[in-house]
Amino acid sequence: MTQVLIVGASRGIGFEFVRQYREAGAAVVATARKEEDLVRLRDLGATALQLDLLDAASVSGLAWQVDGHAFDVAVINAGVNVRSNGLSTPALDDFDHVMRTNVLGPMRVIPQIAEYLAPDARLAVLSSRMGSIGSRTSPSDWLYRASKSAVNSVLKDTALVLGNRAICVSFHPGWVRTDMGGSGADIDVATSVAGMRSVLASVKREHSGGYFNYDGQLIPW
């Protein structure tokens, strides 16, 4: 049976990953912060673990909770945004919240789970096209963009360290109708997640360290 880990599954894209992988018959371990969200995950048949990416002690306890697993797929879904315009200096609290969630969170989690990846596992970090420097044409949300560029760097380094042990990719999930994306976004959550699952199932070793749109198109760094 396929074993899947979804970090950050309380709602939106993360929750949909759990729903679709469970529907496909996978054994899923999923994390959330709040008890009511853990209950919803258990209702889907997932093993639900309480995890707060902003709490170092909470993250340090993740490894022993997944001890014995060999995950075929692991998805790190962490993302918050505080609206900001280019050259508008962010407040320190906003900077800390966005960078700690979007960058430090994955940097804390990945070392905790690396030992528990199955051979040829697929490890994905949820980034955004807004993190692309090569294709950038707008300075809006520059704090969020900076955080997603940084997490792309984290993913690339992870691919180098893990080498042949796992295929590591960074994803733009699309502009998705979620709490963050808003009701006017291009696609629904089910379409986004189905696309990313298809990419994860099809990527080869030579794609490790790549930056992909949800539909499989490569995105320039």
N, C-alpha and C positions, 0 to 999 in steps of 0.2 A: 504494500500500500504506500502511495506517495505521502511523504511527510512534509508539511508546510508550516512555516513560521511567519506570522504577520505581526509586525511591531507597529502599534498605533492603529487599532481596529475599532475604535469606539463608534465611528460613523463614517459616512461618505465613502471615499475610495477604499479605505482600509477595511471597513465592514463589508463592502461588496466583494473584496478579495476573499474574505472568509466565506461568504455566502456561495460564491461560485466554486471555490475549491471544495467546499463541503458537498455541494450538489454534484460535483464530479467524482465524489467518493474518496477524497483525500482525508487523511488525518491532519487536523489543523490545530496548532497552538497559536493563540492570539492574545495580545496584550491591550489593556486599557487602564485608565486611572481610576474611574469611578465604579462603584459597586453595581449601579444600575446598568452600566454598559457591559460589565462582566456577565451579568445575568442574561442580557440579550445575546451575547456570544455563546454562552452555554446552551441557550435555547436552540441555536443552530447546530449544536453537537460539537462545538469546539472546546478544547481545553483552554480555559481563560485564566490568564495570569495578570495580577495587578502590577503595573509598572508606570513609574513617573520618570520620563527622560530628564527632567530638570533636577532630579534628586539622585545624587551620586550613590548614596547608600542603596536606594531602590534598584538602580541599574546594576550595582555590584552583586546583587543577589540573583540576577537573572541566570547566570551560568549554572548554578546548582539546581535551579528549577527546570532547566532543559537537559540536565545531565542524562545520558542514555539515549537521547534522540540522535538521529542522523537525518537532518533536513535536506530534502531534495530541492526545495525552494525556500528562500528567505527574502522577505520584502520589508524594507525599513521605510515606513510611511510617516514622516514627521514634517510638519510644515505649518508655520504661522506667518502672517503678514501684518505689518503696520504700515499704512499708506504713507508714502513720502515721495517728494519730488526731487529730481536731481539738483545737487548743490544746496539742498535744505538739510542742514545738519540734524541727524536724529537725536532725540533725547536719549540719555544714557540708559534709562530703564528700557526704552524701546529697543535699543541696540542689543542690550543684554538678552532680552526676551527672544528676539528673532534669531540672533546668532547662537545662543545656547540651545534653542530648540532645533533649529534647522541644520546646524553644523556640529556643535558639541554632542548633541543627542546621538547621531549616527557614529561619531567618533568614540562614544562610550559603549554603544551597543555592539558594534561589529567585533571588537576584540573579545567580548563576552560569548559570542555565538560561533566564532570561527572554528573552534575545535569540534563543534557539533554539526558541521556541514558534511553531507554525504559526498562520496567521490563524484566529481562532475556536477556538483550542485550549482544552482543558479541563484545568485545573490543580487538583488535589485535595490537601488536607492531611488526614492521618488524625488526627483528634482523638478525642473521646469525649463521650458524654452527660454524663459526670462533670464536664466543663468548663462545663456550662450553669449559669449563676447563677439564671436565671429559674425553672428547674424543680427546683432543688436542695432536697432534703429530708434529706440526711445529710451529716455533716461527716467521714466516714471518708475515709482516703487524701487528706488535705487538701493535701499537697504535690503529688501527681499531679493533683488537681483544679485547683490553682493553675496548674500548667504547661499544662494543656489549655485553661483559660480564656485564658492568655497566647497560646497558638498560634492560638486563634480570632481574637484581635486581630491577629496577624500576617497571617492569611489575609484578614481584612477590609481591612486596609491594602493588601495586595497587589492585591486586586480594585480598589481605588481608583486605585492607581498604573498598573496595566495597562489599566484602562478597557476599551475595545472590543477590545483585542488578544486577550483570553482570558476565558473564563468560569471563575471561581475559586470553589471550594466547600470547605467543611469537613465532614468525615464522622464520624459515630458508626458504627463498623462493626458494631454489635450486641455483645452479650455472646457472644464467640466461643470455641470450644474450641481454644485455643492454649496455649503455655507460660504466657502471662500470664493468660489467661482461665480456665484450669483445665478439668478434664474434666467438671465439672458445669454448664458454660455452656449457654446456650439453643440456639445454632445452630453448625453446622460452618463451616469456613473457606470451603468452596465456595459455600455459600448466601450468606454475607456478601459475598464478592467478586462473585458474579454480580449481586447486588442493586446494589452500588455501580457496577458497569460499566453496568448498565441506566440508573441515574440519570445517570451521566456522558454517556451517549449521548443522553439526552432533555432535559437542562437547556437553557434558553434564556438569552439575554443578560440578561434581567431577573432571573434567578436568581443572577447573579454576586454573590459576597459572602455567599451563603446557607449555612445550617447544617442539614445533612440527616442523617436516619437512613438506614441502608443500604437501607431499603425505599422511600425517597423522601419520607417524612414530614418536615415542617419541625420543627426543634427550637428552642425559645426561647433567646435568648442568655443 
